């Protein structure tokens, strides 16, 4: 019988990570794995990377690792070097040191547990680290994913919402987010797998951390002011434990605006983070159609 802890989507939140580390020290786990997105969406990427290195926990690469590598190396469109929308990404890439970049570049797309090869960890899905598995994923799609791996347990993250699917083909576990949950609960969230071979169960854990200190760091580090509109939206995400950045970008597109700080107040006035993004976008489409000239 093995106990494997899987954490993910730390998103440059060292305060949340340290709370999880303290919690794991009180639990009898045999292995800890990281399912990607150590960095991005927050001001402590460098510190998080070096802490994970210090602990020796194995990790896979997430989509935000790739984003920041692109900015660090300058492999971006010219407009991204100046546009307000990308100011936060430029800030986060500049915050990384060379050792952190080398570590990120070494991360693989997936990893199997050292204790049991039937458990395989991805950030998103076996197809892409930007493809999220959630309540919207049909069982037929889950079977396809499980068919692509040699084992019977697929562990993922990316959506910032914990869940588990147990079907005849195996077990799929989304471990949620340590640093930026999107399920309305701001506490740091992760999962522990217990079992062996084809007999595994998942338990989910939610750990308080000094969130206000993290929010204060947005200001004191310069991230909130220098990261412009994106940093402001990420600040809202930490406060509400709900997505703000992607809904805002969809909203400005649908309302023929640009992703700039001057439109934030109008967005906040109409956006309800408790409702689904699909509902919000449908309401936005209807409003935009009514206001469009005939």
C-alpha positions, 0 to 999 in steps of 0.5 A: 500500500502506497500513499502518493501526494500530488500537488499542482498549480502552485502559481508562484504562491510560496505562502500556499506551498509552505502551508501544504509542505507543513501539512504533508509533514504531518501525513504519512506519504511515501512520495510527493509529485508536482503536476506542473504550473509552479510558476505564472499568475503570481509574484513568487515563481523563482522562490517556488521553483527553488523550494521544490528543488530543495525538497527534491520533489519530481515535477512535470511541465505545465503550460505556464512554464512554457509561457514564461520560457517564451518570455524569458527567451524573447520568443514572442511577437513584437507587440507582446514586448510592449502591450499592457496585456503582457506586462505581468508575463514580462514581469514574471519572466524577469523575476526568474533567475538562470537556475530556475529557467534551467530547472523549468527547461528540464521538466518532462511532459509527464512522469510515472510514480517512482513507487508504482508505474500504474500512476502517471501524472500530466499537467493537462491531459495526455494530449496537451498540457493546455487541455483541461479535464473537468466535469464537462469531459465525457466518459468516452473521452476519459477512456481515450485518455486512459487508453493512451497510458500504460497504467490505470491511474491518470493524474492531472490538474490545469483546471484549478478544480479538484475532482475524481472519475472512476470508470471501468478503464481506470481512475482519473484524478484532477488534484486542484490547485495549491496557489489559485483554486477556482472552486470558490474555496481559497485554501491550498488544495491537493490530493493524496492517492492511496493504494497499489496497482489497480486499487487506488482511492483519492482523498482531497485536502484543503489547507489555510494559508496566510492569504492576506500576506500573499495579496500584500506581496502583490503590492510590495513586490511591484507586481500589482502596479507593473503587471498592469491589467493582468496582475489586477485580474490575478489579484481578484482571482486570489481574493475570490478563488474564481477565474477573472483573467480569461472571462475578462479577455473573452468579455473584451473580445465580445464587446469590441474592447481592448484588454486594458485597465481602463475597462476593468471597472466596467467588467467588474460591474457586470461579471459575477464570479459565482456563475459559470463562464458559459453563462456569463459569456452568453449574457454578454453575447445577448447584451452585445447583440442588443446594443449593436446598430441594426 
